[in-house]
Amino acid sequence: MRRYLQIVDRHKASSWLRLANYFLDRIFIQIIFYSVIFLFGILYVLIVGEEIDSERIENDIAINLSFALVYLLFAFSYYYLTERYYGRTIAKFITGTKVISIDGNEPTSKQIIARTFSRAVPFNALSFLGETGWHDSWSETRVINLKNYESEKQAKADINSLGEKEIA
């Protein structure tokens, strides 16, 4: 069980910021995914020498299912890689928010995997109508307003260092 810090909860991102993160991330995932598909189509034409039959793609269930699975894999990879290595997705960079563990540390790989896979739970997005969303609760992480969080941490560090000798 992780030690729970109140400073983390005091600086939780608002529901509106979380909603903005959700929609912005969806837009970025779509842009990146369709760019990759577009490049794949160009490479296919260059290598094979013929166009892709769009009518065949639209009517082939196996191809459509494959696209759906690739999209899900791509979305999971986007969330896992960005949150694991940066603590933030592209949307979180824009909104000034970040994922941290409830103990104030960087989240572990296990926590990020739990966050990522719990996003696939039906109605997970609606769980944010309550106090804390499921993918935050189940992974013991929170999305915080980074600027406010860092300011309070710095203020506490400054107060704790009062009276100590400064070495020039």
ChimeraX commands (.cxc) that place a marker at each C-alpha (Angstrom):
marker #1 position 0.00,0.00,0.00 radius 0.5
marker #1 position 1.38,3.38,-1.00 radius 0.5
marker #1 position 1.56,6.31,1.38 radius 0.5
marker #1 position -1.13,8.74,0.32 radius 0.5
marker #1 position -0.16,12.43,0.22 radius 0.5
marker #1 position -2.78,15.13,0.65 radius 0.5
marker #1 position -0.76,17.55,-1.50 radius 0.5
marker #1 position -1.53,15.29,-4.46 radius 0.5
marker #1 position -5.29,15.58,-3.91 radius 0.5
marker #1 position -5.11,19.35,-3.33 radius 0.5
marker #1 position -3.72,19.79,-6.82 radius 0.5
marker #1 position -5.82,17.30,-8.76 radius 0.5
marker #1 position -6.69,18.53,-12.23 radius 0.5
marker #1 position -10.26,19.76,-12.59 radius 0.5
marker #1 position -12.89,17.73,-14.39 radius 0.5
marker #1 position -12.84,20.29,-17.22 radius 0.5
marker #1 position -9.09,19.86,-17.71 radius 0.5
marker #1 position -9.52,16.09,-17.65 radius 0.5
marker #1 position -12.26,16.37,-20.28 radius 0.5
marker #1 position -10.00,18.59,-22.41 radius 0.5
marker #1 position -7.20,16.01,-22.05 radius 0.5
marker #1 position -9.57,13.26,-23.15 radius 0.5
marker #1 position -10.73,15.04,-26.31 radius 0.5
marker #1 position -7.28,16.39,-27.24 radius 0.5
marker #1 position -5.69,12.96,-26.82 radius 0.5
marker #1 position -8.41,11.41,-29.00 radius 0.5
marker #1 position -7.68,14.01,-31.69 radius 0.5
marker #1 position -3.92,13.37,-31.53 radius 0.5
marker #1 position -4.41,9.60,-31.65 radius 0.5
marker #1 position -6.64,9.98,-34.73 radius 0.5
marker #1 position -4.19,12.31,-36.49 radius 0.5
marker #1 position -1.20,10.08,-35.82 radius 0.5
marker #1 position -3.06,6.84,-36.64 radius 0.5
marker #1 position -4.46,8.09,-39.95 radius 0.5
marker #1 position -1.09,9.59,-40.89 radius 0.5
marker #1 position 0.50,6.17,-40.39 radius 0.5
marker #1 position -2.27,4.50,-42.43 radius 0.5
marker #1 position -1.81,7.12,-45.17 radius 0.5
marker #1 position 1.95,6.46,-45.28 radius 0.5
marker #1 position 1.29,2.71,-45.35 radius 0.5
marker #1 position -1.00,3.26,-48.35 radius 0.5
marker #1 position 1.67,5.25,-50.18 radius 0.5
marker #1 position 4.31,2.59,-49.46 radius 0.5
marker #1 position 1.90,-0.11,-50.64 radius 0.5
marker #1 position 1.37,1.70,-53.95 radius 0.5
marker #1 position 5.12,2.27,-54.39 radius 0.5
marker #1 position 6.08,-1.33,-53.56 radius 0.5
marker #1 position 3.20,-3.28,-55.14 radius 0.5
marker #1 position 2.58,-0.86,-57.99 radius 0.5
marker #1 position -1.20,-0.82,-57.79 radius 0.5
marker #1 position -3.80,1.13,-55.85 radius 0.5
marker #1 position -5.60,-0.27,-52.85 radius 0.5
marker #1 position -9.15,-1.28,-53.74 radius 0.5
marker #1 position -11.17,0.86,-51.30 radius 0.5
marker #1 position -14.43,-0.93,-52.10 radius 0.5
marker #1 position -12.87,-4.27,-51.16 radius 0.5
marker #1 position -11.59,-2.79,-47.88 radius 0.5
marker #1 position -15.02,-1.41,-46.98 radius 0.5
marker #1 position -16.72,-4.78,-47.55 radius 0.5
marker #1 position -14.07,-7.04,-45.99 radius 0.5
marker #1 position -14.87,-7.73,-42.33 radius 0.5
marker #1 position -11.42,-9.21,-41.64 radius 0.5
marker #1 position -9.67,-6.05,-42.86 radius 0.5
marker #1 position -12.00,-3.81,-40.85 radius 0.5
marker #1 position -11.46,-5.93,-37.75 radius 0.5
marker #1 position -7.71,-5.77,-38.32 radius 0.5
marker #1 position -7.87,-1.96,-38.56 radius 0.5
marker #1 position -9.86,-1.83,-35.31 radius 0.5
marker #1 position -7.35,-4.04,-33.49 radius 0.5
marker #1 position -4.40,-2.05,-34.84 radius 0.5
marker #1 position -6.14,1.16,-33.73 radius 0.5
marker #1 position -6.64,-0.21,-30.19 radius 0.5
marker #1 position -3.02,-1.34,-30.03 radius 0.5
marker #1 position -1.94,2.05,-31.28 radius 0.5
marker #1 position -4.08,3.91,-28.70 radius 0.5
marker #1 position -2.81,1.73,-25.83 radius 0.5
marker #1 position 0.78,2.27,-27.01 radius 0.5
marker #1 position 0.23,6.03,-27.18 radius 0.5
marker #1 position -1.01,6.22,-23.60 radius 0.5
marker #1 position 1.53,3.79,-22.18 radius 0.5
marker #1 position 4.61,5.22,-23.88 radius 0.5
marker #1 position 3.83,8.89,-23.32 radius 0.5
marker #1 position 2.75,8.49,-19.69 radius 0.5
marker #1 position 5.54,6.06,-18.84 radius 0.5
marker #1 position 8.41,8.07,-20.29 radius 0.5
marker #1 position 7.13,11.65,-19.90 radius 0.5
marker #1 position 4.42,11.32,-17.25 radius 0.5
marker #1 position 2.18,13.13,-19.70 radius 0.5
marker #1 position 0.41,12.68,-22.98 radius 0.5
marker #1 position 0.51,15.40,-25.64 radius 0.5
marker #1 position -2.76,16.80,-24.26 radius 0.5
marker #1 position -1.36,16.90,-20.72 radius 0.5
marker #1 position 1.61,18.94,-21.99 radius 0.5
marker #1 position -0.86,21.43,-23.48 radius 0.5
marker #1 position -3.04,21.67,-20.36 radius 0.5
marker #1 position -0.14,21.70,-17.88 radius 0.5
marker #1 position -1.12,18.49,-16.14 radius 0.5
marker #1 position 0.86,15.37,-15.28 radius 0.5
marker #1 position 0.32,11.82,-13.98 radius 0.5
marker #1 position 1.90,11.07,-10.61 radius 0.5
marker #1 position 1.55,8.31,-8.05 radius 0.5
marker #1 position -0.59,9.02,-4.97 radius 0.5
marker #1 position 2.63,9.03,-2.93 radius 0.5
marker #1 position 3.99,11.95,-4.99 radius 0.5
marker #1 position 6.54,9.91,-6.93 radius 0.5
marker #1 position 6.73,9.14,-10.62 radius 0.5
marker #1 position 4.35,6.28,-11.48 radius 0.5
marker #1 position 5.82,2.83,-11.98 radius 0.5
marker #1 position 5.46,0.79,-15.17 radius 0.5
marker #1 position 2.92,-1.39,-13.39 radius 0.5
marker #1 position 0.80,1.66,-12.49 radius 0.5
marker #1 position 0.92,2.99,-16.05 radius 0.5
marker #1 position -0.07,-0.43,-17.43 radius 0.5
marker #1 position -3.01,-0.49,-14.99 radius 0.5
marker #1 position -4.04,3.05,-16.08 radius 0.5
marker #1 position -3.76,2.15,-19.75 radius 0.5
marker #1 position -5.75,-1.09,-19.65 radius 0.5
marker #1 position -8.43,0.25,-17.32 radius 0.5
marker #1 position -9.25,2.83,-20.00 radius 0.5
marker #1 position -10.74,-0.07,-21.97 radius 0.5
marker #1 position -13.39,-0.69,-19.29 radius 0.5
marker #1 position -16.80,0.35,-20.60 radius 0.5
marker #1 position -18.02,3.64,-19.13 radius 0.5
marker #1 position -14.58,4.45,-17.69 radius 0.5
marker #1 position -14.88,8.00,-19.05 radius 0.5
marker #1 position -18.13,8.45,-17.12 radius 0.5
marker #1 position -16.39,7.46,-13.87 radius 0.5
marker #1 position -14.98,10.99,-13.74 radius 0.5
marker #1 position -18.42,12.34,-12.91 radius 0.5
marker #1 position -17.59,11.15,-9.39 radius 0.5
marker #1 position -14.65,12.12,-7.19 radius 0.5
marker #1 position -11.88,10.14,-8.92 radius 0.5
marker #1 position -11.97,8.18,-12.16 radius 0.5
marker #1 position -11.52,4.44,-12.23 radius 0.5
marker #1 position -8.25,4.43,-14.10 radius 0.5
marker #1 position -6.84,6.78,-11.44 radius 0.5
marker #1 position -8.23,4.81,-8.49 radius 0.5
marker #1 position -7.27,1.37,-9.74 radius 0.5
marker #1 position -3.71,2.39,-10.61 radius 0.5
marker #1 position -3.19,4.55,-7.48 radius 0.5
marker #1 position -2.31,7.57,-9.63 radius 0.5
marker #1 position -3.66,11.07,-10.05 radius 0.5
marker #1 position -3.53,13.73,-12.74 radius 0.5
marker #1 position -2.37,16.96,-11.14 radius 0.5
marker #1 position -2.02,20.60,-12.11 radius 0.5
marker #1 position 1.77,20.55,-12.37 radius 0.5
marker #1 position 2.47,24.27,-11.87 radius 0.5
marker #1 position 0.45,24.51,-8.63 radius 0.5
marker #1 position 1.83,21.22,-7.31 radius 0.5
marker #1 position 5.45,22.20,-7.96 radius 0.5
marker #1 position 4.87,25.65,-6.39 radius 0.5
marker #1 position 3.55,24.15,-3.15 radius 0.5
marker #1 position 6.38,21.60,-3.02 radius 0.5
marker #1 position 8.93,24.39,-3.50 radius 0.5
marker #1 position 7.30,26.56,-0.82 radius 0.5
marker #1 position 7.41,23.66,1.65 radius 0.5
marker #1 position 11.06,22.99,0.79 radius 0.5
marker #1 position 11.88,26.67,1.33 radius 0.5
marker #1 position 10.13,26.68,4.72 radius 0.5
marker #1 position 11.95,23.49,5.77 radius 0.5
marker #1 position 15.31,24.99,4.80 radius 0.5
marker #1 position 14.86,28.11,6.95 radius 0.5
marker #1 position 17.64,28.41,9.49 radius 0.5
marker #1 position 20.07,26.22,7.59 radius 0.5
marker #1 position 23.42,27.70,6.71 radius 0.5
marker #1 position 23.86,28.53,3.06 radius 0.5
marker #1 position 27.14,27.48,1.56 radius 0.5
marker #1 position 28.32,29.90,-1.10 radius 0.5
marker link #1:1,2 radius 0.2
marker link #1:2,3 radius 0.2
marker link #1:3,4 radius 0.2
marker link #1:4,5 radius 0.2
marker link #1:5,6 radius 0.2
marker link #1:6,7 radius 0.2
marker link #1:7,8 radius 0.2
marker link #1:8,9 radius 0.2
marker link #1:9,10 radius 0.2
marker link #1:10,11 radius 0.2
marker link #1:11,12 radius 0.2
marker link #1:12,13 radius 0.2
marker link #1:13,14 radius 0.2
marker link #1:14,15 radius 0.2
marker link #1:15,16 radius 0.2
marker link #1:16,17 radius 0.2
marker link #1:17,18 radius 0.2
marker link #1:18,19 radius 0.2
marker link #1:19,20 radius 0.2
marker link #1:20,21 radius 0.2
marker link #1:21,22 radius 0.2
marker link #1:22,23 radius 0.2
marker link #1:23,24 radius 0.2
marker link #1:24,25 radius 0.2
marker link #1:25,26 radius 0.2
marker link #1:26,27 radius 0.2
marker link #1:27,28 radius 0.2
marker link #1:28,29 radius 0.2
marker link #1:29,30 radius 0.2
marker link #1:30,31 radius 0.2
marker link #1:31,32 radius 0.2
marker link #1:32,33 radius 0.2
marker link #1:33,34 radius 0.2
marker link #1:34,35 radius 0.2
marker link #1:35,36 radius 0.2
marker link #1:36,37 radius 0.2
marker link #1:37,38 radius 0.2
marker link #1:38,39 radius 0.2
marker link #1:39,40 radius 0.2
marker link #1:40,41 radius 0.2
marker link #1:41,42 radius 0.2
marker link #1:42,43 radius 0.2
marker link #1:43,44 radius 0.2
marker link #1:44,45 radius 0.2
marker link #1:45,46 radius 0.2
marker link #1:46,47 radius 0.2
marker link #1:47,48 radius 0.2
marker link #1:48,49 radius 0.2
marker link #1:49,50 radius 0.2
marker link #1:50,51 radius 0.2
marker link #1:51,52 radius 0.2
marker link #1:52,53 radius 0.2
marker link #1:53,54 radius 0.2
marker link #1:54,55 radius 0.2
marker link #1:55,56 radius 0.2
marker link #1:56,57 radius 0.2
marker link #1:57,58 radius 0.2
marker link #1:58,59 radius 0.2
marker link #1:59,60 radius 0.2
marker link #1:60,61 radius 0.2
marker link #1:61,62 radius 0.2
marker link #1:62,63 radius 0.2
marker link #1:63,64 radius 0.2
marker link #1:64,65 radius 0.2
marker link #1:65,66 radius 0.2
marker link #1:66,67 radius 0.2
marker link #1:67,68 radius 0.2
marker link #1:68,69 radius 0.2
marker link #1:69,70 radius 0.2
marker link #1:70,71 radius 0.2
marker link #1:71,72 radius 0.2
marker link #1:72,73 radius 0.2
marker link #1:73,74 radius 0.2
marker link #1:74,75 radius 0.2
marker link #1:75,76 radius 0.2
marker link #1:76,77 radius 0.2
marker link #1:77,78 radius 0.2
marker link #1:78,79 radius 0.2
marker link #1:79,80 radius 0.2
marker link #1:80,81 radius 0.2
marker link #1:81,82 radius 0.2
marker link #1:82,83 radius 0.2
marker link #1:83,84 radius 0.2
marker link #1:84,85 radius 0.2
marker link #1:85,86 radius 0.2
marker link #1:86,87 radius 0.2
marker link #1:87,88 radius 0.2
marker link #1:88,89 radius 0.2
marker link #1:89,90 radius 0.2
marker link #1:90,91 radius 0.2
marker link #1:91,92 radius 0.2
marker link #1:92,93 radius 0.2
marker link #1:93,94 radius 0.2
marker link #1:94,95 radius 0.2
marker link #1:95,96 radius 0.2
marker link #1:96,97 radius 0.2
marker link #1:97,98 radius 0.2
marker link #1:98,99 radius 0.2
marker link #1:99,100 radius 0.2
marker link #1:100,101 radius 0.2
marker link #1:101,102 radius 0.2
marker link #1:102,103 radius 0.2
marker link #1:103,104 radius 0.2
marker link #1:104,105 radius 0.2
marker link #1:105,106 radius 0.2
marker link #1:106,107 radius 0.2
marker link #1:107,108 radius 0.2
marker link #1:108,109 radius 0.2
marker link #1:109,110 radius 0.2
marker link #1:110,111 radius 0.2
marker link #1:111,112 radius 0.2
marker link #1:112,113 radius 0.2
marker link #1:113,114 radius 0.2
marker link #1:114,115 radius 0.2
marker link #1:115,116 radius 0.2
marker link #1:116,117 radius 0.2
marker link #1:117,118 radius 0.2
marker link #1:118,119 radius 0.2
marker link #1:119,120 radius 0.2
marker link #1:120,121 radius 0.2
marker link #1:121,122 radius 0.2
marker link #1:122,123 radius 0.2
marker link #1:123,124 radius 0.2
marker link #1:124,125 radius 0.2
marker link #1:125,126 radius 0.2
marker link #1:126,127 radius 0.2
marker link #1:127,128 radius 0.2
marker link #1:128,129 radius 0.2
marker link #1:129,130 radius 0.2
marker link #1:130,131 radius 0.2
marker link #1:131,132 radius 0.2
marker link #1:132,133 radius 0.2
marker link #1:133,134 radius 0.2
marker link #1:134,135 radius 0.2
marker link #1:135,136 radius 0.2
marker link #1:136,137 radius 0.2
marker link #1:137,138 radius 0.2
marker link #1:138,139 radius 0.2
marker link #1:139,140 radius 0.2
marker link #1:140,141 radius 0.2
marker link #1:141,142 radius 0.2
marker link #1:142,143 radius 0.2
marker link #1:143,144 radius 0.2
marker link #1:144,145 radius 0.2
marker link #1:145,146 radius 0.2
marker link #1:146,147 radius 0.2
marker link #1:147,148 radius 0.2
marker link #1:148,149 radius 0.2
marker link #1:149,150 radius 0.2
marker link #1:150,151 radius 0.2
marker link #1:151,152 radius 0.2
marker link #1:152,153 radius 0.2
marker link #1:153,154 radius 0.2
marker link #1:154,155 radius 0.2
marker link #1:155,156 radius 0.2
marker link #1:156,157 radius 0.2
marker link #1:157,158 radius 0.2
marker link #1:158,159 radius 0.2
marker link #1:159,160 radius 0.2
marker link #1:160,161 radius 0.2
marker link #1:161,162 radius 0.2
marker link #1:162,163 radius 0.2
marker link #1:163,164 radius 0.2
marker link #1:164,165 radius 0.2
marker link #1:165,166 radius 0.2
marker link #1:166,167 radius 0.2
marker link #1:167,168 radius 0.2
view
